[in-house]
Amino acid sequence: MVSLARKVLCLDWDRRSLRFVVARVGRGRVQLEHAHSVRLGGVNPDEPEAMGSFIKQTLKRHRVSFHKAIVDVPRDRVFIHLLGIPPTPENEVADIVRFQAMKELTFHIDDAELDHVVVARDEQGQATEVLVAAVLKKTLDGLREVVQAAGLKLARVGLRPYANLVSVRHLPEIADKRTLFVDVGPTTTEIDVFCGQALRFSRAASVTVNPPDPSGSLSASADSRILTTADLERSDQALDTSVNTLLVEMTRTIQAFRATDPVAHLDQIVIAGGTGVESELARRAEQRFGYACELFDPTQPLGVAKKESAKLREFSAALGLAWGLSREGLLELDFLNPKRPIPKKKIRIQRARLAGLTAAALAVSAAGYGFLQYQAGARQLQNIKESVASARADLKKQVEIQTRIEELGDWALRASWPDELLRLTDSAVEPGKKMLVQQMTLDNRTAAIAIRQLRANHFDVPTEYERRLNDLNEDGVRRYQAAQGTWRETAKVKADDWQGSVDLRVILRPLLDGLEKRDANERARRQRLRKL
């Protein structure tokens, strides 16, 4: 094998263990040298000094010496949003993304670092959809403090779901499919949907997977370069509880993803992680969902022995960081060096230079014509301009009238809300099963009703309500697509009192179709106006 010149250190950790990868990267390939997973023991990862000292001692114990490190930010500490934008040239995307993101962020944009990836372009190559990711600066400061305490310098900060996407893109016969990727962690499991080269959906589920039996031994051969702390010994009851909870979260993720795109489908499921439940989860997931289900296995693209696949299963994010550095543009999200809008002063300078060059070229061309020919051409040009202006004014009036008519038709979509609210009320559960809606939000942009804090005297009540909504149809066509969130029990309640609450999201399918037609009309109107 040809040795690759660039050597990198990639770090990834959770509440239970530290994982680090040492690899040589270049020409789109990764040559793995070390992959280690080490239990944190009593170290608190939220304490930068303690975590940094642990990393420093771990690297020293394994005789790993570096000046810089690449890390990632977990899903639960990042805001992610798919944003549709008008067709935009590359040098203007960062500016429009920042402007649009201010409307979506739950915190002030100046308190965060913002980066984006273009996920869709039109026929002219202009961006039409972007994945926006934002992380609070205080989160980045915490990572920087950890790395500094480890005696290292922070070189790059990626996004863990995107690093997992990069890993999956390198797996054989998987990269171009629609994949549900499950990265099982001890306290938080990240569940993503990859569609070809794009991250289309991502969420973090708080699921506690019971730790392995402390008496278990490490399953690593004495001469292996890959060491792991994953211990597959656990009781049947603990295993069954963890797997059942994870299957529920996978179901909710699939439902939430389909709510964003009713015609979306999945091709397969890939499961990663080193908690010890992954194999059983893969078996049960294939039975429940009917999709082909595989365990994350990077041995073939890495060129290592197949027997190391179980040990490398928990290194998906760390390997993704390394793969992302093997070729320019693979790891497109970097919160340490995010894409920023081009300063307006620089744009003005570029435009001024272009205008000067254009003026000079026109002056040289004009000098070749005679004075009389120039006057005749000028008069002819003026006549043409007046004719064009007159025709354009008439056309603009016609377009404005047509636009008003279409906008009136689009406005009529909103008149359906009262009827929909009445149907939602009529679908409530029977007397005897109490439920109370604390808050309801109507969203004309997504044709969705967000029901927040639906309180009930039993957890079956919102489930029955969800089923009734999903069963409603007109002429054989479903009216609603409802999906509930996580049931939150209320502490210290009486038997007949409110036992808990849950959030419910309801997509109005007929209205969604109408909104898609409205958006198509809006794009057509903008196209007509641009041609004027």
Buried (B, 14 or more C-beta within 10 A) or exposed (E): EEEBEEEBBBBBBBEBBBBBBBBBBBEEBBBBEBBBBBBBEEBEBEBBEBBBBBBBEBBEEBEBEBEEBBBBBBBBBBBBBBBEBEBBEEEBBBBBBBEBBEEEBEEEBEEBBBBBBBBEBEEEEBBBBBBBBBBBEEBBEBBBBBBBBBBBEBBBBBBBBBBBBBBBBBBEEBBEBBBBBBBBBBEBBBBBBBBEEBBBBBBBBEBBBBBBBEEBEEBBEEEBBBBBBBBBEBEEEBBBBBBEBBBBBBBBBBBBBBBBEEEBEBEBBBBBBBBBBBEBBBBBBBEEBEBEBBBBBBBEBBEBEEEBBBBBBBBBBBBBBBBBBBEEEBBBBBBBEBBEBEEEEEBEEEEEEEEEEEEEEEEEEEEEEEEEEEEEEEEEEEEEEEEEEEEEEEEEEEBEEEBEEBEEEBEEBEEBBEEBEEBBEEBBBEEEBBBEBEEBEEEEEBBBBBBBBBBBBBBEBBBBBBEBBBEBEEEEEBBBBBBBBEBEEEEEEEEEEBBBBBBBBBBBBBBBBBBEEBEEBBEEBEEBEEEE
